[in-house]
Amino acid sequence: MDESELVALDQGIRDLLTESGLAWVRENIEEGVATGGRKEVLVQHAKANEPEALFSVGEFQYVEPTADKKGQRMIGSVPLSPAARAELTIRALRRLITELPEIQEDAVKRLGESEPEDHDSAAEDIQFLPDEDDASQPVPGLEAIRSPSRQAARRRVDDFLSRLLDEVTS
C-alpha cells in the first residue's frame, strides 16, 4: 500500500469507530498516535541541509545515531509513519472485536468455576461497560457473544484484519 492508501485506511477505520459509537477506542488510538513511537535518536544543533534529520524542533534536530555522528543520545518520541498509524488502528480494532469477547468468555468461565456449595457466588456473566459519559450502545451479553454466528463472524473479521495487517506491514 502506498502512503495515501494507508492514510485513507487509517482515517476510514477511525471514522467507522466514531460512527459506531466507539469514540473511546478512537480517542485511545489518537493518544497512541500523539505519543508517537519510541526510538533512540541523536540530538544535535540544527545544521543547514541535514538530509538525514528525522525531525527538527527549534534549534535542535533529531537524527539516526551512527558511530561517526556526535551529539546527545536519548530515547525520543518520533512521529508514527502512515504504516505504523494504520497498524496501530488495525491492532486496536482486532483487540476490540476478537480479543475482548474471548477475554470476557474466559473470565466468566473462570469465575463460574466455584465449589458446588458456593453456587450463589458463581459468576454467570461479565460485562465491559463504557465510561459513564460515553453514549455508545450497551455491550452485548455473554449469550450473544457465545452464539455460533457471532463466533463465526469474529473469526472472519479476525482473518480479514490479519490479512490487512500483513499487507500494511509488508
C-alpha positions in Angstrom: 0.0 0.0 0.0 1.2 3.5 -0.7 1.2 6.3 1.8 -2.1 7.9 0.6 -3.9 4.5 0.8 -2.5 3.9 4.3 -3.7 7.4 5.5 -7.2 6.8 3.9 -7.4 3.3 5.6 -6.4 4.7 9.0 -8.9 7.6 8.7 -11.7 5.3 7.4 -11.4 2.9 10.3 -11.3 5.8 12.8 -14.4 7.3 11.3 -16.1 3.9 11.4 -15.3 3.7 15.1 -16.9 7.1 15.8 -20.0 6.3 13.7 -20.3 3.0 15.6 -20.4 4.7 19.0 -16.9 3.6 19.8 -15.4 7.1 20.2 -13.5 6.0 23.3 -11.5 3.5 21.1 -10.7 6.2 18.6 -9.6 8.5 21.4 -7.2 5.8 22.7 -5.8 5.3 19.2 -5.3 9.1 18.8 -3.5 9.2 22.1 -1.1 6.5 20.8 -0.6 8.4 17.6 0.1 11.6 19.5 2.6 9.8 21.7 4.5 8.5 18.7 7.0 5.8 18.6 10.0 5.4 20.8 13.3 5.5 19.1 16.9 6.1 20.1 17.9 9.4 18.5 20.9 11.7 18.5 20.1 15.3 19.4 22.3 17.9 17.6 22.2 21.6 17.0 20.4 22.1 13.7 22.6 22.2 10.6 21.6 23.6 7.3 20.7 21.0 4.7 20.9 18.0 7.0 19.0 15.4 4.9 19.1 12.6 7.5 17.2 14.6 10.2 14.1 12.7 11.4 12.6 16.0 12.5 13.7 19.4 13.9 12.4 21.4 16.9 13.7 24.9 17.2 17.5 24.9 17.1 17.8 21.2 17.6 17.4 18.3 15.1 16.9 14.6 15.8 18.9 12.2 13.6 19.6 8.5 13.5 22.5 7.6 15.7 25.6 6.4 13.9 29.2 5.8 15.0 30.5 8.9 13.2 27.9 11.4 14.5 28.3 13.4 17.7 25.5 14.6 19.9 23.4 13.6 22.9 21.9 10.2 22.6 18.4 9.8 24.0 15.2 7.9 23.7 12.8 10.2 21.8 9.3 10.1 20.6 9.2 10.2 16.8 6.0 10.7 14.8 4.5 7.5 13.6 4.6 6.7 9.9 1.4 6.2 8.0 2.0 2.5 8.0 2.6 2.5 11.8 -0.6 4.5 12.4 -2.6 2.1 10.3 -1.0 -0.8 12.1 -1.9 0.7 15.5 -5.5 1.3 14.4 -5.9 -2.2 13.0 -4.5 -3.8 16.1 -6.9 -1.8 18.3 -9.8 -2.9 16.2 -8.7 -6.5 16.4 -8.4 -6.3 20.2 -11.9 -4.8 20.4 -13.7 -7.2 18.0 -11.9 -10.5 18.6 -9.9 -10.5 21.8 -12.2 -8.7 24.2 -15.1 -11.1 23.7 -12.7 -14.0 24.3 -11.4 -12.4 27.5 -15.0 -11.9 28.6 -15.9 -15.5 28.0 -12.8 -16.8 29.7 -13.3 -14.6 32.7 -16.9 -15.8 33.2 -15.7 -19.4 32.8 -13.0 -19.0 35.4 -15.3 -17.1 37.8 -18.0 -19.6 37.3 -15.8 -22.5 38.4 -16.7 -22.5 42.1 -17.4 -25.2 44.6 -20.9 -26.7 44.4 -21.9 -25.5 47.8 -20.8 -22.0 46.8 -23.2 -21.7 43.9 -24.5 -18.3 45.0 -21.2 -16.7 44.4 -20.5 -18.2 40.9 -20.4 -15.7 38.1 -22.8 -16.1 35.3 -21.9 -13.1 33.1 -19.4 -10.2 33.0 -19.7 -7.0 31.0 -17.2 -4.4 30.0 -19.0 -1.1 30.4 -18.1 2.2 28.8 -17.3 5.3 30.9 -20.3 7.0 32.4 -20.1 9.9 29.9 -19.9 7.5 26.9 -23.1 7.4 24.9 -22.2 4.2 23.0 -24.6 1.3 22.8 -24.6 -1.3 25.6 -22.2 -4.2 25.4 -23.9 -7.5 24.3 -24.3 -10.1 26.9 -22.4 -13.3 27.2 -25.0 -15.4 25.4 -24.9 -13.1 22.4 -21.1 -13.4 22.3 -21.1 -17.2 22.6 -23.6 -17.6 19.8 -22.1 -19.6 16.9 -23.0 -16.9 14.4 -21.2 -14.3 16.4 -18.1 -16.5 16.9 -18.0 -17.3 13.1 -18.3 -13.5 12.4 -15.4 -12.8 14.8 -13.3 -15.4 13.1 -14.0 -13.9 9.7 -13.2 -10.4 10.9 -10.0 -11.7 12.6 -8.9 -13.4 9.4 -9.6 -10.2 7.4 -7.8 -8.0 9.9 -4.8 -10.4 9.9 -4.6 -10.2 6.1 -5.0 -6.4 6.2 -2.2 -6.2 8.9 0.1 -8.3 6.8 -0.5 -6.0 3.8 0.1 -2.9 5.8 3.3 -4.2 7.5 4.9 -5.8 4.4 
